[in-house]
Amino acid sequence: MDDLAALARGGGPHKNWALSIDLSGLKEAVDQYGRRSDGFGTAAGVVLISSFTSTALLRELPYVPAGLLGAAGGAYAVQLPRGNRIGDATRQVGRQVASLGEMLTTSSTGRKAKGHKRRR
């Protein structure tokens, strides 16, 4: 473990080696994901509902792997091109879930609901 830490710092027995993670394309990849899925609210709605659904349907799997499997499938399906029946249906469900979430967090006046203040 000490060798790995030294390698990450660029030290250790191999002075010319260092571990690094290139995140330069991450922002563009996230932006493309948002465009393909009709926004991050739609994508979040799809991931939420698909993880719950897969957890309910895949009862033989433990909860976390079943939820992750559903979330990954939903994250993939929401990016399918327009005109694809699965992609279009997935985006429609995601928009509905995002709309429901927005309705639940918005007061009747149209303002975002604030947490209640605690009395002392």
N, C-alpha and C positions, 0 to 999 in steps of 0.2 A: 504494500500500500504506500509505503514511503517512496518507493521508486516511481509510482504513478504520480504522486504529488510533485516530486522533483521534475518529472517529465512535463507536467502541466505548467510548471514555472519556467521551463526551458533549461533546467539544470540537470544534475545527475550525471551518470556515466556517458550519456549521449548528448553533448552540449549543443549539437546542431539540430536536435529534434525538439519539437514542442507540440502540444495538443492545442488545436484551435477549432472553433465552430464558426463557419461562415454564415452569417444571418443577413447578408446583403440582399438576397432575393425574397426574404420573408415578407416584407411589407407589400411588395407587388403580388405575391401569391395570396396573401390575405385579401387584398383588394379585388383580385380576380375571383376569389371564392365568393365574396359579397356580391359582385356583379352577376355571376352565374346563378346564384341562388335567390335573386330578387331582394337582396338586402339581408342584413345580419339578423333582424327580427324574425324573418321567415326561416332562416337557417337555424336559429335557436329553437324556434317552435318545432321544426322537424326533428331536430336532435332530441328534444325533450320527449315528444310523443312517441318517437320510434324506440327510444330506450325504455320507456314505460311499457309499450306494447310487447317488445321482445322479452322483457322480464316476465310479463304475464304469460306469454305463449311458450316460452322455453323453460318450463318449470323444473326440468331435470338438471338444468345448469344452475350453478350458484348465481346469486343476484348480480354481483358486480360484472362477471364476464358476460352474462346475458345482456345487461344494460349497455356495456361497451360495444358488444356486437351489434345491437340495434342502433346505437348512436352512430357507429361507423357506417352502417348501411344507409341510414337516413342522411348522413352528411354526404355520402356518395350520390344517392338518388336525387337529392335536391339540386345537384349540379348538372344533371342530364340535360341535353339540349331541348330547347322549345320545340314542340311538336311531338316529343316522345311522351307517350301516355303516362308512363310511370313518373317521369320528371315533372310533367304538368300537374298530375294529381298530388304529388308530394309537395310541390310549391303551394298548391291551393290549400292543403291541410296546414302547412306551415304558416301561411298568412292568417288562417282562421285561429290557430293557436296563439299567434302573436297578437291578433286583435283581441282575443279573450284576455290575454295577460295585460294588455293596455287598458281594457275596460275595468279590470279588477283593481288596477293601480291608479285610476283616474277618478276623481270625485265627480259628482253630478254637475258641478260648475265648469267642468272641462279642464280643471287644473290637476296637476299631479297630486295625489294624496300624500300628505305628510304624516309621519309617525306621530302618535299621540304623545302629549307631554305628560310626564309623570308628576303627580302631585307629591309634594313633600310634607 
